Amino acid sequence: MHVSVAIANQHFRDINPRVCGWEDCEPSHKYGPAARDYWLIHYVLEGEGVFKVGDQQYPVHASQMFVIRPDELTYYEADEKTPWKYTWIGFDCGITVPQALTEHVITLPQGRPLFELLRKAESMTAGREVYLCGKIWELMYLVSSNQKGVGRKELYIRQAKNFIESEYMVGITVGEVAARLGLDRSYLSNLFKQTEGKSPQQYLNEVRMRQAAVQLMELGYTVTETAASVGYADVFAFSRMFKQYYGVAPSEYRSRTNS
């Protein structure tokens, strides 16, 4: 039995569903060699088969999924005695995918409920594409949480940088960043210096100053508006930092770029 869900291409920018379906394959059922222009992931619910990419061949069984990347020539075939049953989801991707999706075959037993829920899309009369978007995002989360390549220290740095980049405008401090991560401030500072070559305070200042330049030059904000927008309650403290960073006062920088 082969079921393919009708999907309207909505051209969503980040995650855009293209195909979805499932199949109980006949023994030795095969496909390819062929390529597609979108990501395609098959999740094996039962049985087994083989997946080939270039010169590599992978045995695949239940609770595993095989990943086909855009324009990648692949071939797959169900086992002769215990043919697989699988569900698939295909999508365009405008984001950076989790590192784990560089693997051709991924073991993901916790993904089974998600792939089973894809079948609900067939009965939907509205919102089908948005529903599938949500499931793909869930899959990205499951794959990310399943990967083993990111160490604890690297994760701390990623989280700290994202916290700074997302909340620099509300006057956060390095102490608050460390507290949010459950870390000692000195530990975070030393870790940041080891991996980034600068302190978290320097990184915070750089983020604020780069954004300040954009607001003054491209958005036409006043110095006072810019100071408040990048997390400075004191416009004079902002002006001192800006001059230290760019060599000129923000008012002069603004007049030069807007003249």
C-alpha positions as CSV (number, residue, x, y, z in Angstrom):
1,M,0.0,0.0,0.0
2,H,1.4,3.4,-1.0
3,V,-0.2,6.6,0.2
4,S,1.0,10.1,-0.8
5,V,-0.5,13.2,0.8
6,A,-1.5,16.1,-1.5
7,I,0.5,19.1,-0.4
8,A,0.3,22.7,-1.8
9,N,3.7,24.3,-2.1
10,Q,3.3,27.3,0.2
11,H,7.0,28.4,-0.4
12,F,7.6,29.0,3.3
13,R,11.0,30.5,3.8
14,D,12.5,28.4,6.7
15,I,10.8,25.0,6.5
16,N,8.5,24.2,3.5
17,P,6.8,20.8,3.2
18,R,7.0,19.3,-0.2
19,V,5.9,15.6,0.1
20,C,4.6,13.3,2.8
21,G,3.4,9.7,2.7
22,W,3.9,6.1,3.8
23,E,4.2,2.7,2.3
24,D,4.1,-1.0,3.2
25,C,6.7,-2.2,0.6
26,E,6.6,-5.4,-1.3
27,P,9.6,-7.7,-1.0
28,S,12.6,-6.3,-2.8
29,H,10.7,-3.1,-3.7
30,K,13.3,-0.6,-5.0
31,Y,13.7,3.0,-5.9
32,G,16.5,4.8,-7.8
33,P,19.2,5.6,-8.4
34,A,17.5,9.0,-8.3
35,A,17.9,12.5,-6.9
36,R,15.5,15.2,-5.7
37,D,15.8,18.9,-5.1
38,Y,14.6,18.9,-1.5
39,W,15.4,17.1,1.7
40,L,13.7,13.7,2.1
41,I,13.6,11.6,5.3
42,H,12.3,8.0,5.5
43,Y,11.5,6.6,9.0
44,V,11.4,2.8,9.1
45,L,8.5,1.5,11.3
46,E,8.9,-2.2,10.6
47,G,11.1,-4.5,8.6
48,E,14.4,-3.7,7.0
49,G,16.2,-2.8,3.7
50,V,19.3,-1.2,2.3
51,F,20.1,2.4,1.5
52,K,22.9,3.3,-0.9
53,V,24.6,6.7,-1.4
54,G,27.5,6.7,-3.8
55,D,29.8,3.8,-2.9
56,Q,28.3,3.5,0.5
57,Q,25.7,0.9,1.4
58,Y,23.8,0.9,4.8
59,P,21.5,-1.7,6.3
60,V,18.5,0.1,7.8
61,H,15.9,-1.4,10.2
62,A,13.0,-0.3,12.3
63,S,13.5,2.8,14.5
64,Q,16.1,4.2,12.0
65,M,15.7,6.8,9.4
66,F,17.7,7.4,6.2
67,V,18.4,10.9,5.1
68,I,18.4,12.1,1.4
69,R,19.8,15.5,0.9
70,P,19.0,17.8,-2.0
71,D,20.5,16.7,-5.3
72,E,22.0,13.6,-3.8
73,L,21.8,10.5,-5.9
74,T,20.5,7.5,-3.8
75,Y,19.1,4.1,-4.1
76,Y,17.1,2.0,-1.6
77,E,15.6,-1.4,-1.6
78,A,13.3,-3.4,0.8
79,D,14.5,-6.6,2.2
80,E,13.4,-9.8,0.3
81,K,12.1,-11.6,3.4
82,T,11.2,-8.8,5.8
83,P,10.4,-5.7,3.7
84,W,10.2,-2.4,5.4
85,K,7.2,-0.2,6.1
86,Y,8.1,3.4,6.3
87,T,6.8,7.0,6.5
88,W,8.5,9.8,4.7
89,I,8.5,13.6,4.8
90,G,10.2,15.9,2.3
91,F,10.8,19.6,2.6
92,D,12.8,22.6,1.4
93,C,15.0,24.0,4.2
94,G,16.2,27.6,4.5
95,I,17.8,27.1,7.9
96,T,21.0,25.4,9.1
97,V,20.1,21.8,9.8
98,P,21.3,20.0,12.9
99,Q,24.7,18.5,12.6
100,A,23.2,15.0,12.9
101,L,21.5,15.3,9.5
102,T,24.9,15.1,7.9
103,E,24.7,11.3,8.7
104,H,23.0,9.1,6.1
105,V,21.3,6.8,8.7
106,I,20.2,7.9,12.1
107,T,18.8,5.7,14.9
108,L,15.9,7.5,16.5
109,P,13.5,5.3,18.4
110,Q,11.8,8.3,20.0
111,G,10.9,9.5,16.5
112,R,8.3,6.8,15.9
113,P,5.3,8.7,17.5
114,L,6.1,11.8,15.4
115,F,6.2,9.9,12.1
116,E,3.0,8.0,13.0
117,L,1.3,11.4,13.5
118,L,2.2,12.5,10.0
119,R,-0.7,10.3,8.9
120,K,-3.2,12.8,10.4
121,A,-2.3,15.2,7.6
122,E,-4.2,13.1,5.1
123,S,-7.6,13.8,6.8
124,M,-7.0,17.6,7.2
125,T,-9.0,19.9,5.0
126,A,-7.2,23.1,6.1
127,G,-3.8,23.9,7.7
128,R,-2.2,20.7,6.4
129,E,1.1,22.4,5.4
130,V,1.4,24.3,8.7
131,Y,0.8,21.1,10.6
132,L,3.6,19.4,8.7
133,C,5.9,22.4,9.3
134,G,5.3,21.9,13.0
135,K,6.2,18.2,12.8
136,I,9.4,18.9,10.8
137,W,10.4,21.4,13.5
138,E,9.7,18.7,16.1
139,L,11.9,16.3,14.1
140,M,14.7,18.9,14.1
141,Y,14.5,19.1,17.9
142,L,14.5,15.3,18.3
143,V,17.6,15.0,16.0
144,S,19.4,17.8,17.8
145,S,18.7,16.3,21.3
146,N,19.8,12.9,20.0
147,Q,23.2,14.0,18.6
148,K,26.4,13.2,20.6
149,G,28.8,15.6,18.8
150,V,28.2,18.7,20.9
151,G,30.1,18.7,24.2
152,R,28.8,20.4,27.3
153,K,31.3,23.3,27.1
154,E,30.5,24.0,23.5
155,L,26.8,24.0,24.4
156,Y,27.4,26.5,27.2
157,I,29.1,28.9,24.7
158,R,26.4,28.6,22.1
159,Q,23.7,29.3,24.8
160,A,25.6,32.2,26.2
161,K,26.1,33.8,22.8
162,N,22.5,33.3,21.9
163,F,21.4,34.8,25.2
164,I,23.6,37.9,24.5
165,E,22.5,38.3,20.9
166,S,18.9,38.0,21.8
167,E,18.8,40.2,24.9
168,Y,21.6,42.7,24.6
169,M,19.0,45.4,24.3
170,V,17.5,45.0,27.8
171,G,20.7,45.9,29.7
172,I,21.8,42.4,30.6
173,T,25.1,41.7,32.5
174,V,27.5,38.9,32.2
175,G,26.5,37.8,35.7
176,E,22.9,37.4,34.5
177,V,24.1,35.4,31.5
178,A,26.0,33.0,33.8
179,A,23.1,32.8,36.2
180,R,20.7,31.9,33.4
181,L,23.0,29.0,32.4
182,G,23.5,27.9,36.1
183,L,27.2,28.7,35.9
184,D,29.7,30.6,38.0
185,R,30.6,33.9,36.4
186,S,34.3,33.2,36.6
187,Y,33.9,29.8,35.0
188,L,31.9,31.2,32.1
189,S,34.4,34.0,31.6
190,N,37.4,31.6,31.5
191,L,35.5,29.2,29.2
192,F,34.6,32.1,26.8
193,K,38.2,33.3,26.7
194,Q,39.4,29.8,25.9
195,T,37.0,29.2,23.0
196,E,36.3,32.7,21.6
197,G,39.6,34.5,22.5
198,K,37.7,37.2,24.3
199,S,35.7,37.7,27.5
200,P,31.9,37.5,27.5
201,Q,31.9,41.2,28.4
202,Q,33.9,42.0,25.3
203,Y,31.5,40.0,23.2
204,L,28.5,41.7,24.7
205,N,30.1,45.1,24.0
206,E,30.8,44.1,20.4
207,V,27.2,43.0,19.8
208,R,25.9,46.2,21.2
209,M,28.3,48.4,19.2
210,R,27.7,46.7,15.9
211,Q,23.9,47.0,16.3
212,A,24.4,50.7,17.4
213,A,26.2,51.4,14.2
214,V,23.4,49.9,12.2
215,Q,20.8,52.0,14.0
216,L,22.7,55.2,13.6
217,M,23.7,54.7,10.0
218,E,20.9,52.7,8.4
219,L,17.9,53.3,10.5
220,G,18.5,57.0,11.4
221,Y,18.0,56.6,15.1
222,T,19.1,59.5,17.3
223,V,21.9,58.9,19.8
224,T,19.5,58.7,22.7
225,E,17.2,56.3,20.9
226,T,20.2,54.1,19.9
227,A,21.6,54.1,23.4
228,A,18.3,52.8,24.8
229,S,17.9,50.3,22.0
230,V,21.2,48.6,22.7
231,G,20.8,48.3,26.4
232,Y,22.2,51.6,27.9
233,A,20.2,53.5,30.4
234,D,22.9,56.2,30.5
235,V,23.5,57.9,27.1
236,F,26.8,59.2,28.3
237,A,28.1,55.7,29.1
238,F,27.0,54.6,25.7
239,S,28.8,57.5,24.0
240,R,32.0,56.7,25.8
241,M,31.9,53.1,24.8
242,F,30.9,53.9,21.2
243,K,33.9,56.3,20.9
244,Q,36.2,53.8,22.4
245,Y,35.0,51.2,19.9
246,Y,34.8,53.3,16.7
247,G,37.1,56.2,17.5
248,V,34.4,58.9,17.1
249,A,31.4,60.0,19.1
250,P,28.1,58.5,18.0
251,S,26.8,62.0,17.0
252,E,29.7,62.5,14.8
253,Y,29.4,59.0,13.3
254,R,25.8,59.6,12.6
255,S,26.4,62.9,10.9
256,R,29.2,61.5,8.8
257,T,27.2,58.5,7.5
258,N,24.0,60.5,6.9
259,S,25.6,63.5,5.2
